[in-house]
């Protein structure tokens, strides 16, 4: 067991790369938990040989590690006895640019396998650490791609380390839209830059200049037969002036430059893998951030899109591509897919299959697919002849203009078949109702947007070296009632009609339900309605001259018109005990004299004369009030029913209502007479104790 510090990151989101070289692990990762310290180190092997980079921003300045590669020298092709090397690719913040913002640059760094550090200077540090800038620039558009996202290493010739090429995947720091580019760098170009001049910053003038003189032996040089013959069998024997120079000058003056093989707008590529085929053809397998796999054929400087395959849902980016036995294993965080990576089946159309004729591919009309033929093409079997078998009516850069009749307000997507993954642009009428998706164009049809639309892509034509404009699609938009517009209009009208039908049906259903409930309430038995006594225990609530009287009807009730229960003269209420209509038991008094009062309150000021209450105050041993009757609720119900009956206009029900009113009046009279008799027989009313005067506020 041993610690994992320096061998792997503290969390998966931190950038990290590692490679095995001769059974020894070389890593580039963060060396602290916060992710603020970075090291390129030899993480395994003997303890005294575990070395790392110097903690200096001149060596590593906030790097984002991407990839690493081990280049082993072939014994048969290594006459100088040069040492094996490990290359690291990353993006870091440049210190050589004095700008207002942080400029990111892609880098390649190199260390030697036999490096074990210095004796006094750079102890347990790399003595061969050198780095250079990678430049992926499209010179016609002056567009530079400065963020490195992935690197794939491959040898173009088996057994020759010098034929190693690094395919880099880049994006731009300065572009707001999605954009990706692929540039390829050769090992020979990187070696030339590493053997070139060093870059140095003079703090006095704040400018980068070439340092002079360079000590001997050359700083950062790997061991070979020449150095060993001079007595430098190990990096421990290097002089201090050499080690001091390489410590202060790890950056090279020149850059490793390359032109992009392809540029795609509107696409963000996340992973890259390369398959080499015969005749110098390379197939790029590009994974996108939306779960797609794009396959691009590269012949020299000419690239052609073969197919774009959706593999995973859009939320699953491609994060790994492994080539194995002619197939590509494509992985996402949740899924794994297997796709054909070699052979004629990569060419899905007749035109693409015809262009792969030199690979022994031929289009089969019976199977409607591209198949491998057993015979190699002869001198007269050319690509142009194979293209004639596909019945292509229009040329590669001379498309037929298609006329489209459109309706106002429609949103169209004009396709443009982009064979070459270089930049495409559209020529169209000057207006702002367009938006480009990859190579296709979205158009919102207005009066100003009618006219000609032409898609122009940059492609390398046969026999040419530099890309030239190529017309890939042409459209003419004219005003008219297209089928799409008719369908859209008809569909809109149908939806509107359905909404109106549902709205009308809801109104009819609501009216029917309301009528049914009204009829049911009007035909319910009226003589058996019981009063609501839920408010009878509220102390003093009936004394408030407010519209909050419980169950207040909308008109004056019959009883309030027939009985004048209370008069109010000069602020004093005159009442008759025999007219008590509701009994409310109050709190008992605390004095020795028992008190019983009857208060009947008729509020006629607000148009509701049926609010009648009584307050029975008693001592602890006084008799309870005999009953509670809330006449108001009963009258409210009757008044509400009479109002409904008046609205219905049924004379028969009105007559029945009058009979019920007479019956109710008789029952109330009997109840009041019985109450008078019980009150008269109560000894409390025969006592000579004086009654307390009712104050104005108690009313």
Order of alpha helices (4+ residues) and beta strands (2+ residues): beta-beta-beta-beta-beta-beta-beta-beta-beta-beta-beta-alpha-beta-beta-alpha-alpha-beta-beta-beta-beta-beta-beta-beta-beta-beta-alpha-beta-beta-alpha-beta-beta-beta-beta-beta-beta-beta-alpha-alpha-beta-beta-beta-beta-alpha-alpha
